[in-house]
Amino acid sequence: MVGKLAAGDNAEPDEIVAALKRLGFTEYESRIYIRLIRQAGPTTAYEISKRAGVPRPNTYNALESLARRGAVLPVSESPVRYVAAEPKEFLQRLARQTSTLCEDVGDWLTELSPEGGDAYVWTMSGETAVHDKIDALIAGARENLMIKAPDDILRRHKTTLSEAGARGLEMLIIVFGPDADEFTFGPACRTFIHEGNGVRMGSTDNLFTIAADHREMVTARLAGDVIAVHTRNGPIVNMAESLIRHDYYMAEIFAKFGAQIAEAFGPHLRDLRLACFTEEQVASFKAKTGLG
């Protein structure tokens, strides 16, 4: 955070200048805008030039550019005097304009993309980047979401999921954990405990898998080194949805025939799992279930 400036400090704060430059301001525009904000009243270009330490020709050019943006306002004539637009209102308006422009440009560029561009699989890493992508996928979904995730990871996205539920999005969620109700977001959301018990039995149970609108998916490993893959590749999206859909089938089957299944295959499908698990998976299964 940038600290408050002393009233007599004539230097423009470098942190704010740098931030404005990241928003597309030039060095001179940044310094002139900050200088006008610090002025008590309307100021001429000549006065701004002296106080901001900007050459006069550059001052006129910068003021014209800032006026076109709505960052400064001319309030008198002969000579023209300027005041700065209220910072928060101006920046909120800039944010809205930028967001709209980004959406439009994204649509235009998508139309220009050649067919087959959805065949790629992208890898991303880092906790913040991965969670931001998951939230973006949830927020951008328009028809439905399918999710399989542990409860502690899913909990991090409850706000975005609640917003999706409030707009009536259809959701199917398989959760590793004891409480389906905690992760039921609205009447169009169906949430099931994995295999009826929610017990994590292997490393894959720490994955977060999400598919949106039958066209986009992310699978993330959020334990240890955080890494995820993201794609719009149709067969891979279908595979992710099939994984979640079959876990839904299993949840319903366990709810109705749990006792018979345990009798036939052992608790947690022990006999089936141990017959095909790797040594590492077998060790993890035994450690987490206490079964041999």
N, C-alpha and C positions, 0 to 999 in steps of 0.2 A: 504494500500500500504506500502511496505517496503522502508524506506528511504535509501538514498545513504550512503555508509560507508566511514568513514574517511580513508585516505590512510594508516595511521599508526595503524589502529585498528586491533589487532590480533585475536579478538574473532569472531567466526563464528556467523552470525546473526541467532538467534533462530527461527525467523519467516520463513526464507528460509529453514532451516534444517527441520522444521516441515512440510513445504509444500512438500519438496522432499520426506520425509517419506510417505506422503499420496500418492505419485506417485510410491511407492514401493521400494524406496531406504532404506537401513539400516542407522542407526545413523552414523556409520563410513564412509559408502559410501557418505553420504550427506556432511560430513565435509571435506572429501578428495576432492570431486568434487569442492566444493566452494573454498577450498584452492588452487587448481590448476588454477581455473579461476582467482584468485587474483595474481598468480605468473607472473613474467615478461617473463619467458622463460621455456624451458623444465626442469623437476625436477626429481631426482631419488626417488625411494621408501623410501630410508633412510631419505632424506631431507623432504619429505612429512610427514613421520612419526613424525619427530621432530616438524615441524611447525604446523601440525594439531592436535598434542597431541594424536595420535592414536598408540597403540602398534604395533611394526614392523610386527609380524606375521599376525595381522589383516589387516595391511596396504596392504601387498601383496595379501591377499585374496580379499580385497575390490577392489584393482586395477584390478585384473583379472576379477572380476564381472563387473566393470564399462567398461572395454575394450570390453567385450562381448556385452554389451548394445550399444556400440558406444559413450559412454559419455566421455571417455578418449582415447587418441591415443598414443601408444608407437612410439617415433620418432628417437630413436637411440639404439645401442646395446653396451654392455660391458662398462659401465653399462647401463641398460635400463633407458631411461628418458621418462617422460610422459608430455603431454599437455592436457588441457581440450578441448573437442569439443565445437564449437561455440554454446552458450546456446540456442538461439532462433531456430537455425537450428535443433539442437538435439531434443529439446522439440516438435517442429512441426513434426519431423519424428516420435517421440514417440507417439504423439497424433494420427497420421495416423495409425500407427501399432496397437495401442490400439483400435481404432474405428473398424478397420477391424477384429481384434480378437474378439471383443464384438459381431459383426454381425455374425461371424462364430459360436461362442459358442452359441449365441441365436438360430441359425438355428439347431445346434446339439441338444440342450436341448429341442427345440420344437418337434423334431422327437422322442425324448424319452418320451414326455408327453403322458399319457394315453388319450384315447378318452373320450370326455365329460368334458375336462378341461376348455372348453369355456362356461360352464354353470354358472360360477360365476359372481357376480356383486361386483365390488370393489368401496369403498367409499374413496374419498380424500378430504382434506380440506386445506384451505390457498390459498390466492390469487395467489402467485407465482407458487405453485405446480399445481393449476388448469389451469392457463393460459399456463404454460409450456406443460401440457398434451394436451391442445387444439392445440397448435402450432405443437407438435410432431405428432398428428393425421393428421393435414393438410399436413405436410412435408412428412409423410410416405404414403399418399394416392397414388395409382397408376392408378386408373381408374376413380373414381368419388367421389364427395363430395355433401352431402345434408345438408343445414344449415338453421336454423331459429334462429334469434337473433336480439336484439336491436342494433341500429346503433352505439351508444357510446361504446358498448362492442365489436362489430364486428370491429370497427375502430382500436382497439388495435392489431388486427391480420392481418392488411392490407398487411404488408410486406410479411408474409408467404403465404397469399392468392395470392398476386401478383406473387410470385415465382411459385405457383401451376398453375396459369393461363398461365404463360410464358411457362410451359412445356406441355400445351395443355390439362390440366385436365378438365374433364366435371364437371360443378358445377351447382347446383340449390340452390339459396339463397332466403329466405324470410326475409325481413328486416322490423323491426319496425322503421320507420323514413321516412323523406320526399323525399329522393334522392336515387333512384335505381342505377343511373349511377355511383355514387361514389363507389359502391360495385359490379361493374361488372368487372370481372378480365379476360379479354381475350374473344375471339370469342366463346369459348365453355362454357361460363358462362352465365346463365340466372338468372336475379335478379328481384324480384317482391316486391312491397310494400304491406305489410300485409293488406288484405281486401281493397286495393286501397287507404287507407288513412294513414296507418302506425301509428295510434294512439294506445298507450298503455292503456289498460282498466282494468288491474288486475295484481296481483303479478306474475302470470305465464308468463306475457309478458316480465318479466325481466330475463327469463331463456335463456340460450344459449344451443341449441341442435344441435349436429353435428353427422352425420353418414358417414363413409368412406368405400368405396368399398363393400357396402352391407354386411359387416362382423363385424363392430366395431362401437361403438357409445359412446358419452359422453353427459350427460345433466348436466348443471351447474347452480347453483343459485349464481349470482355474486353481489347481493345486500345484505348488512348486513354481517352476517357470511357466508363467501364464502365456499361452499360445492358442490361436484359433485359426480356423479356416472359414472362408466366406465364399459363396458361389451362387450364381443363378443358373448353373448348368442343370438342365431338366432332369436327367437320370439321377444325379446326385441328390437333388432336392427330393425326388420321389423316394430315394432310398432312405433319407432322413425321416420323411413322413411315414414310410412303411415301418421303420423302427418304432416310432412313437405309437402308431396305430396298433401294432402288434402288442405293445405293452398295455394298451387300453384293453385289447381282447383278453390278455392274461389277467388283468385286474378284475374284469367281470367274471372270468372263469374261476379264479381263486375265490371270489366272493360267494360263488354258488357251490363249488366243489372242493373247497380248500382241504377239508379233512380227508377226502378220498385221494386227492393228489399227494398229500403228505404221506399217506399210507403206502401209495404205490411207488413214490420216488424219493421219499425221505424229506425232512424239513428243508425248505428253501431249494427244492429240486436237487438235493444233494447228489443223488446217484447220477443224474443226467449231467450236472455241472462237472463233477469230478472226473467223469469219463472223457471230457473234451477240454478241460482247462489245462493251461500250461502249469509248470511247477510253481512259478511265481503266483499265478492266479489261485492255485490250490492252497498255497500257504496263506494268501490273503483271505480266502474263503474260510479256512479253518480258524484263523485268528479272529475274524469278525463275527463268526456264528458260534464258535465253540464246538463245531461238529467235526468229526473225523471221517 
